[in-house]
């Protein structure tokens, strides 16, 4: 049980009828069906349903207090039901969970990364640098949470071993932060999604540093247009002490003129910035290297993860570390020893004798797909082909599908268009949307079942081929109209290669 006076700090109460309420609250709930005796039900208005319509269900299940934005007809007809009205129940929910968990936000230092691409990689690079500097770290993001070296999964499904959300909902986020604080975590690195920022999930947190990696088309099914998407991302910097901004990005340049907090800048393209890279070498499957410049200092940085975008992401991490006064040699050593970031330009370890290579990458936006294909072209052997397997998610932004079709078929020698989390949409309709952007004359093949598509490119490879499986990355599941199902691209790859080798045995 928790005391209502503490739970409702900073929630902006506009009205109550609590004359006979004993001030002790049970668990906080946003799902009316999960309420039990003594619980507090917080009415959240979502895109499809409104919690205010389920107050009666919450009360029937035992809720003893309602937090809402308005007095509904049901509450007006039942004055005996205690309630609190607030301006914004999403904001109230975040603050109440922070209080319920003992205000873990006051016990650690926080840094957040926002942007369309690069969030996961940057937080992993930050973790390696700060670990090397002697800090105990925590990570919250797309793949999983890390409490020190302990991985923690915040999944809604037994079918998956990765997080359900980039930035968890308050009922998962704040208990996780409390767990980190109790474990001795000193610095937390978070991926801040546009959804979480627009839904006020992070408002109780004050971030020492906020990092902006850049903005390209994504999530327009939710935000509607790029302007709204940008404004959602910009909200992070209302919660920050200092901003670190990528000035290679046009939205980053715009953001500089709209900030009310101190900022520093970084550039992977040699632009004028506080931190910048020069002499980048990115044409090796074994990683990247460049010279990191910090005012009048510079040092050589290398990282064993391939791809030109790795320069920008490591640069963001290095710049953040310098803001914390971490020495350049610590940064250099940490980045040189970085482990593979799951599903980010991940080179699959194949058996000896394989005459082709496979990379797995999470690229699921036009910009990300173009960037990773550009990196793959730099790695491709002259005698081999660049082969890409990709699809687009259902119930998401349809406008990016033909753009991704154009990118893939223009840059790859062979494009195999397949399924990818179709959700409630018909997979063939999604594929048709992608095909509308296909370049004339491009070598393109449609194989609806993703497993079959992967098998096809392996079994029909040519010596020297470089194969990219794009879109799934770290995800270990597929979502269709029947729900979420286990799905491992690595397992399919190795099973198919064994099958290929068995067929070649005398």
C-alpha positions as CSV (number, residue, x, y, z in Angstrom):
1,X,0.0,0.0,0.0
2,X,1.1,3.6,-0.6
3,X,-0.1,6.9,0.7
4,X,-2.1,9.0,-1.7
5,X,-0.4,12.2,-0.6
6,X,3.0,10.9,-1.9
7,X,1.6,9.2,-5.0
8,X,0.0,12.4,-6.2
9,X,2.9,14.7,-6.0
10,X,3.3,16.7,-9.2
11,X,0.2,15.2,-10.9
12,X,-1.8,18.5,-11.1
13,X,-5.0,17.6,-9.3
14,X,-8.0,19.6,-10.5
15,X,-10.8,18.1,-8.4
16,X,-11.6,15.3,-5.9
17,X,-14.4,13.8,-3.8
18,X,-12.1,12.2,-1.2
19,X,-13.9,13.2,2.0
20,X,-14.2,9.6,3.1
21,X,-11.1,8.1,1.5
22,X,-8.6,6.6,3.9
23,X,-5.6,7.9,1.8
24,X,-4.0,4.4,1.4
25,X,-3.8,3.1,-2.2
26,X,-3.2,-0.3,-3.6
27,X,-1.5,-1.2,-6.9
28,X,-1.7,1.3,-9.8
29,X,-3.6,-0.1,-12.8
30,X,-4.4,1.2,-16.3
31,X,-6.2,-2.0,-17.3
32,X,-9.6,-2.3,-15.7
33,X,-9.6,-6.1,-15.9
34,X,-6.4,-6.3,-13.8
35,X,-7.9,-4.3,-10.9
36,X,-8.3,-6.1,-7.5
37,X,-9.4,-5.0,-4.1
38,X,-8.0,-1.6,-3.1
39,X,-6.3,-0.8,-6.4
40,X,-6.1,2.7,-8.1
41,X,-7.4,2.8,-11.7
42,X,-5.9,5.4,-13.9
43,X,-8.0,6.2,-16.9
44,X,-5.8,6.5,-20.0
45,X,-7.3,7.6,-23.3
46,X,-5.6,5.5,-26.1
47,X,-5.8,5.5,-29.8
48,X,-8.5,2.8,-29.9
49,X,-10.1,2.7,-26.4
50,X,-10.6,5.2,-23.6
51,X,-10.1,4.1,-20.0
52,X,-12.8,6.4,-18.9
53,X,-15.3,4.1,-20.5
54,X,-14.2,1.2,-18.3
55,X,-14.5,2.8,-14.8
56,X,-17.4,0.6,-14.0
57,X,-15.4,-2.5,-14.9
58,X,-12.5,-1.4,-12.7
59,X,-14.9,-0.8,-9.8
60,X,-16.6,-4.1,-10.3
61,X,-13.1,-5.7,-10.0
62,X,-12.3,-4.0,-6.8
63,X,-10.7,-0.6,-7.6
64,X,-11.2,1.8,-4.7
65,X,-9.9,5.0,-6.3
66,X,-10.2,6.4,-9.9
67,X,-7.8,8.9,-11.4
68,X,-9.4,10.5,-14.4
69,X,-9.4,13.6,-16.6
70,X,-13.2,14.2,-16.3
71,X,-16.1,13.2,-14.2
72,X,-17.9,10.7,-16.3
73,X,-21.7,10.1,-16.2
74,X,-21.0,6.9,-14.3
75,X,-19.0,8.7,-11.6
76,X,-21.6,11.4,-11.4
77,X,-24.3,8.7,-10.8
78,X,-22.1,7.0,-8.1
79,X,-20.8,9.8,-5.8
80,X,-19.7,7.1,-3.3
81,X,-16.8,6.1,-5.7
82,X,-13.7,8.1,-4.7
83,X,-12.0,9.9,-7.6
84,X,-9.3,12.5,-8.5
85,X,-9.4,14.5,-11.7
86,X,-6.2,15.7,-13.3
87,X,-5.3,17.6,-16.5
88,X,-3.4,14.7,-18.0
89,X,-3.7,11.1,-16.8
90,X,-0.7,9.9,-18.8
91,X,1.5,12.5,-17.0
92,X,-0.1,11.6,-13.7
93,X,0.5,7.9,-14.3
94,X,4.3,8.4,-14.8
95,X,4.6,10.6,-11.7
96,X,2.5,8.2,-9.6
97,X,4.6,5.2,-10.6
98,X,7.8,7.1,-9.9
99,X,6.5,7.8,-6.4
100,X,5.1,4.3,-5.9
101,X,8.6,2.9,-6.6
102,X,10.4,5.3,-4.2
103,X,11.5,7.9,-6.7
104,X,14.4,6.0,-8.3
105,X,14.8,8.9,-10.7
106,X,16.5,10.8,-7.8
107,X,19.0,8.1,-7.1
108,X,20.8,7.8,-10.5
109,X,22.2,9.9,-13.3
110,X,20.4,9.6,-16.6
111,X,21.3,10.1,-20.3
112,X,18.8,9.6,-23.1
113,X,19.2,9.0,-26.9
114,X,16.5,10.0,-29.3
115,X,16.3,9.9,-33.1
116,X,15.0,7.7,-35.8
117,X,18.1,5.5,-36.0
118,X,21.1,4.8,-33.9
119,X,19.5,4.8,-30.5
120,X,20.3,1.2,-29.6
121,X,23.9,1.2,-30.9
122,X,24.7,4.5,-29.1
123,X,23.4,3.3,-25.7
124,X,25.5,0.1,-26.1
125,X,28.6,2.2,-26.9
126,X,27.9,4.4,-24.0
127,X,27.6,1.4,-21.7
128,X,31.0,0.1,-22.8
129,X,32.7,3.4,-22.3
130,X,31.2,4.1,-18.8
131,X,31.9,0.5,-17.7
132,X,35.5,1.0,-18.7
133,X,35.6,4.2,-16.7
134,X,34.4,2.4,-13.6
135,X,30.7,3.2,-13.5
136,X,28.0,0.7,-12.8
137,X,25.6,1.2,-15.7
138,X,22.0,0.4,-16.6
139,X,20.5,0.3,-20.1
140,X,16.9,0.5,-21.1
141,X,16.0,0.1,-24.8
142,X,14.8,-1.8,-27.8
143,X,16.6,-5.1,-27.3
144,X,16.6,-5.6,-23.5
145,X,17.4,-3.9,-20.3
146,X,20.8,-4.3,-18.6
147,X,21.3,-4.0,-14.9
148,X,25.0,-3.9,-14.7
149,X,25.9,-7.1,-16.7
150,X,22.5,-8.8,-16.0
151,X,20.1,-8.8,-19.0
152,X,16.4,-8.3,-18.1
153,X,13.6,-8.8,-20.6
154,X,10.4,-6.7,-20.4
155,X,8.3,-8.7,-22.8
156,X,4.6,-9.1,-23.0
157,X,5.0,-12.5,-24.6
158,X,6.5,-15.8,-23.6
159,X,7.3,-16.2,-27.3
160,X,10.0,-13.5,-27.2
161,X,13.3,-12.7,-25.4
162,X,13.4,-9.1,-26.4
163,X,11.6,-6.1,-25.0
164,X,8.1,-5.3,-26.0
165,X,8.8,-1.5,-26.3
166,X,11.8,0.7,-26.9
167,X,10.8,2.8,-23.9
168,X,8.7,0.8,-21.5
169,X,5.3,1.9,-20.1
170,X,5.4,3.5,-16.6
171,X,4.2,0.3,-14.9
172,X,7.4,-1.5,-16.2
173,X,9.8,1.4,-16.5
174,X,9.8,2.7,-12.9
175,X,10.0,-0.7,-11.2
176,X,12.9,-1.4,-13.5
177,X,14.6,1.9,-12.5
178,X,14.0,1.0,-8.8
179,X,15.6,-2.4,-9.4
180,X,18.6,-0.6,-11.0
181,X,19.0,1.9,-8.2
182,X,18.8,-0.9,-5.5
183,X,21.5,-2.8,-7.4
184,X,23.9,0.1,-7.3
185,X,23.5,1.4,-10.8
186,X,25.0,4.9,-11.1
187,X,24.3,5.9,-14.7
188,X,21.3,4.9,-16.8
189,X,21.3,5.1,-20.6
190,X,17.9,5.1,-22.2
191,X,16.4,5.0,-25.7
192,X,13.7,7.7,-25.7
193,X,11.1,6.8,-28.4
194,X,8.8,9.4,-29.9
195,X,5.8,7.5,-28.6
196,X,7.1,7.6,-25.0
197,X,7.9,11.3,-25.2
198,X,4.5,12.2,-26.6
199,X,2.9,10.1,-23.9
200,X,4.8,11.7,-21.1
201,X,6.3,8.4,-19.8
202,X,9.7,10.1,-19.1
203,X,8.5,13.4,-17.5
204,X,9.6,12.5,-13.9
205,X,13.2,12.0,-15.1
206,X,15.7,14.8,-15.4
207,X,18.4,13.8,-17.9
208,X,21.9,15.1,-17.5
209,X,22.4,14.8,-21.3
210,X,20.0,14.2,-24.2
211,X,21.4,13.0,-27.5
212,X,19.7,13.7,-30.8
213,X,20.9,11.3,-33.6
214,X,18.8,12.6,-36.4
215,X,15.3,12.3,-37.9
216,X,14.1,10.5,-41.0
217,X,10.7,9.1,-42.0
218,X,9.1,6.6,-39.5
219,X,6.1,6.3,-37.3
220,X,3.9,8.5,-39.4
221,X,1.0,6.1,-38.8
222,X,1.1,7.4,-35.2
223,X,2.3,11.0,-35.5
224,X,0.7,11.8,-38.8
225,X,3.4,14.0,-40.3
226,X,7.1,14.7,-39.9
227,X,6.5,18.0,-38.1
228,X,4.5,16.2,-35.3
229,X,7.2,13.5,-35.2
230,X,9.9,16.1,-34.8
231,X,8.0,17.9,-32.1
232,X,7.6,14.6,-30.2
233,X,11.3,14.0,-30.3
234,X,12.0,17.6,-29.3
235,X,10.1,17.1,-26.0
236,X,13.1,15.2,-24.7
237,X,15.1,18.4,-24.4
238,X,12.5,19.9,-22.1
239,X,13.7,17.2,-19.6
240,X,17.5,17.7,-20.1
241,X,20.3,19.7,-18.6
242,X,22.5,19.6,-21.7
243,X,21.9,18.6,-25.4
244,X,24.3,16.8,-27.7
245,X,23.1,17.3,-31.3
246,X,24.0,15.7,-34.6
247,X,24.6,18.7,-37.0
248,X,24.9,16.4,-40.0
249,X,21.1,16.1,-39.8
250,X,18.8,18.9,-41.0
251,X,16.5,18.4,-38.1
252,X,19.5,18.6,-35.8
253,X,20.4,22.0,-37.3
254,X,16.9,23.2,-36.8
255,X,16.9,22.0,-33.2
256,X,19.9,24.1,-32.3
257,X,17.9,27.3,-33.0
258,X,15.0,26.1,-30.8
259,X,16.8,24.9,-27.6
260,X,16.5,26.7,-24.3
261,X,19.3,24.6,-22.7
262,X,23.1,24.5,-23.2
263,X,24.2,22.3,-26.1
264,X,27.2,20.8,-27.8
265,X,27.4,19.4,-31.3
266,X,28.9,16.5,-33.2
267,X,29.6,15.7,-36.8
268,X,30.7,12.5,-38.6
269,X,31.1,14.4,-41.8
270,X,33.7,16.9,-40.7
271,X,31.3,19.8,-40.2
272,X,32.1,22.5,-37.7
273,X,31.2,20.9,-34.4
274,X,32.4,20.5,-30.8
275,X,33.2,16.9,-31.6
276,X,33.9,15.6,-35.1
277,X,35.5,12.8,-37.0
278,X,38.0,12.9,-39.8
279,X,39.8,10.3,-41.9
280,X,37.1,7.7,-41.4
281,X,37.8,4.2,-42.8
282,X,34.6,2.2,-43.2
283,X,35.2,-0.2,-46.0
284,X,36.0,-3.3,-43.9
285,X,33.8,-6.0,-42.6
286,X,36.0,-6.0,-39.5
287,X,34.9,-2.5,-38.3
288,X,35.6,1.2,-38.6
289,X,38.3,3.7,-37.6
290,X,38.6,7.5,-37.6
291,X,40.2,10.4,-35.8
292,X,38.1,11.8,-33.0
293,X,38.5,15.5,-32.5
294,X,37.6,17.3,-29.2
295,X,38.6,21.0,-29.1
296,X,42.4,20.9,-29.4
297,X,42.7,17.2,-28.6
298,X,42.4,14.2,-30.9
299,X,42.8,10.5,-30.8
300,X,42.4,7.5,-33.1
301,X,39.2,5.5,-32.5
302,X,38.3,2.1,-33.9
303,X,35.4,-0.2,-33.4
304,X,34.9,-3.8,-34.6
305,X,31.4,-3.1,-35.9
306,X,31.1,-2.4,-39.6
307,X,29.2,0.4,-41.3
308,X,29.7,4.1,-41.9
309,X,26.8,4.9,-39.5
310,X,28.9,3.3,-36.7
311,X,31.1,6.4,-37.0
312,X,28.2,8.7,-36.1
313,X,27.0,6.5,-33.3
314,X,30.4,6.0,-31.6
315,X,31.0,9.7,-32.0
316,X,27.8,10.5,-30.1
317,X,28.9,8.1,-27.4
318,X,32.4,9.6,-27.2
319,X,31.1,13.1,-27.1
320,X,28.7,12.2,-24.2
321,X,31.6,10.6,-22.4
322,X,33.7,13.8,-22.7
323,X,30.9,15.8,-21.2
324,X,31.3,13.5,-18.2
325,X,35.1,14.2,-18.3
326,X,36.0,10.6,-19.2
327,X,39.5,10.5,-20.7
328,X,40.1,9.9,-24.4
329,X,42.2,6.8,-23.8
330,X,39.3,5.2,-21.8
331,X,37.0,6.0,-24.7
332,X,39.4,4.6,-27.2
333,X,40.0,1.3,-25.3
334,X,36.2,0.8,-24.7
335,X,35.2,1.3,-28.3
336,X,38.0,-0.9,-29.6
337,X,36.7,-3.8,-27.5
338,X,33.0,-3.3,-28.1
339,X,30.9,-6.5,-28.5
340,X,28.5,-6.9,-31.3
341,X,25.3,-4.9,-30.9
342,X,22.4,-7.4,-31.4
343,X,20.9,-7.1,-34.8
344,X,22.8,-4.0,-35.8
345,X,25.1,-4.7,-38.8
346,X,25.5,-8.1,-37.2
347,X,27.9,-10.4,-39.1
348,X,26.7,-14.0,-38.9
349,X,29.4,-16.4,-38.0
350,X,29.3,-19.1,-40.8
351,X,31.0,-22.4,-41.1
352,X,34.5,-22.8,-42.6
353,X,34.3,-23.0,-46.3
354,X,31.3,-20.8,-46.9
355,X,31.9,-18.7,-50.0
356,X,29.4,-16.0,-49.1
357,X,28.7,-13.7,-46.1
358,X,25.4,-12.8,-44.3
359,X,24.6,-9.7,-42.2
360,X,21.5,-9.1,-40.1
361,X,20.3,-5.5,-39.5
362,X,17.3,-3.9,-38.0
363,X,16.9,-1.4,-40.8
364,X,13.2,-0.8,-41.2
365,X,13.0,2.7,-42.5
366,X,14.0,4.1,-45.9
367,X,17.0,6.0,-44.5
368,X,18.3,3.1,-42.4
369,X,17.9,0.7,-45.3
370,X,19.8,3.0,-47.7
371,X,22.6,3.5,-45.1
372,X,23.1,-0.1,-44.5
373,X,23.0,-1.0,-48.2
374,X,25.6,1.7,-48.9
375,X,27.8,0.1,-46.2
376,X,27.2,-3.3,-47.8
377,X,28.2,-2.0,-51.2
378,X,31.5,-0.8,-49.8
379,X,32.1,-4.3,-48.4
380,X,31.0,-6.3,-51.4
381,X,33.6,-8.3,-53.3
382,X,33.9,-7.4,-57.0
383,X,32.8,-10.9,-58.1
384,X,29.9,-11.2,-55.8
385,X,26.3,-9.7,-55.7
386,X,24.6,-7.7,-53.0
387,X,21.4,-9.5,-52.1
388,X,18.9,-8.0,-49.8
389,X,15.9,-9.7,-48.2
390,X,13.4,-7.4,-46.6
391,X,9.7,-6.6,-46.0
392,X,7.6,-4.0,-44.2
393,X,5.5,-4.2,-41.0
394,X,1.8,-4.2,-41.1
395,X,-0.5,-1.7,-39.3
396,X,2.3,0.8,-39.6
397,X,3.2,3.7,-41.9
398,X,2.3,2.6,-45.5
399,X,3.9,5.6,-47.2
400,X,7.4,4.3,-46.5
401,X,6.8,1.0,-48.3
402,X,7.3,2.0,-51.9
403,X,10.2,4.2,-50.9
404,X,12.0,1.2,-49.3
405,X,11.1,-0.8,-52.4
406,X,12.9,1.9,-54.6
407,X,15.9,2.0,-52.3
408,X,16.4,-1.8,-52.2
409,X,15.9,-2.4,-55.9
410,X,18.1,0.5,-56.9
411,X,21.0,-0.4,-54.7
412,X,21.0,-4.2,-54.6
413,X,21.8,-6.7,-57.3
414,X,19.0,-8.9,-56.2
415,X,16.0,-7.9,-54.0
416,X,13.8,-10.6,-52.4
417,X,10.7,-9.0,-51.0
418,X,9.1,-11.0,-48.2
419,X,7.0,-10.7,-45.0
420,X,7.9,-8.9,-41.8
421,X,5.4,-8.6,-38.9
422,X,2.3,-8.3,-41.0
423,X,0.1,-8.1,-37.9
424,X,-3.5,-7.7,-39.0
425,X,-2.8,-6.7,-42.6
426,X,-2.7,-9.1,-45.6
427,X,1.1,-9.8,-46.2
428,X,0.4,-9.7,-50.0
429,X,-1.1,-6.2,-49.8
430,X,2.1,-5.0,-48.0
431,X,4.3,-6.6,-50.6
432,X,2.2,-4.9,-53.4
433,X,2.8,-1.5,-51.7
434,X,6.6,-2.2,-51.7
435,X,6.5,-3.3,-55.3
436,X,5.0,0.0,-56.4
437,X,8.4,1.6,-55.8
438,X,10.5,-1.1,-57.4
439,X,13.0,0.3,-60.0
440,X,12.3,-0.6,-63.6
441,X,14.4,-3.6,-64.8
442,X,15.6,-4.4,-61.3
443,X,16.1,-8.1,-60.4
444,X,13.4,-8.6,-57.9
445,X,11.7,-11.7,-56.5
446,X,8.7,-12.1,-54.2
447,X,8.7,-14.9,-51.6
448,X,6.0,-14.2,-49.0
449,X,7.2,-16.5,-46.3
450,X,10.3,-15.0,-44.7
451,X,11.8,-18.4,-43.8
452,X,11.5,-19.5,-47.4
453,X,13.0,-16.3,-48.6
454,X,16.1,-16.8,-46.4
455,X,16.4,-20.4,-47.5
456,X,16.2,-19.3,-51.2
457,X,19.0,-16.7,-51.1
458,X,21.3,-19.2,-49.3
459,X,20.6,-22.2,-51.4
460,X,20.8,-20.2,-54.6
461,X,23.8,-18.0,-53.6
462,X,26.8,-17.4,-55.9
463,X,30.4,-17.3,-54.7
464,X,31.2,-13.9,-53.2
465,X,27.6,-12.9,-52.5
466,X,27.0,-10.5,-49.6
467,X,23.5,-11.2,-48.2
468,X,21.6,-8.7,-46.0
469,X,18.6,-9.7,-44.0
470,X,17.0,-6.4,-43.2
471,X,14.1,-5.4,-40.9
472,X,14.1,-8.0,-38.1
473,X,17.5,-7.4,-36.5
474,X,17.4,-8.5,-32.9
475,X,13.8,-9.6,-33.0
476,X,13.2,-13.3,-32.3
477,X,9.6,-13.4,-33.4
478,X,7.2,-12.8,-36.2
479,X,3.8,-11.2,-35.7
480,X,0.8,-12.1,-37.9
481,X,-3.0,-12.0,-37.6
482,X,-2.7,-15.0,-35.2
483,X,-0.3,-13.3,-32.8
484,X,3.4,-13.5,-32.0
485,X,5.4,-16.6,-33.0
486,X,9.0,-17.6,-32.3
487,X,11.3,-16.8,-35.3
488,X,15.1,-16.8,-35.3
489,X,16.9,-15.7,-38.5
490,X,20.2,-17.1,-37.2
491,X,18.7,-20.5,-36.6
492,X,17.2,-20.5,-40.1
493,X,20.6,-19.5,-41.6
494,X,22.5,-22.3,-39.9
495,X,19.8,-24.9,-40.5
496,X,19.8,-24.0,-44.2
497,X,23.6,-24.1,-44.5
498,X,23.7,-27.5,-42.8
499,X,21.1,-28.7,-45.3
500,X,23.1,-27.3,-48.2
501,X,26.3,-29.0,-46.9
502,X,24.6,-32.3,-46.4
503,X,23.3,-32.2,-50.0
504,X,26.9,-31.7,-51.2
505,X,28.4,-34.6,-49.4
506,X,29.4,-37.6,-51.6
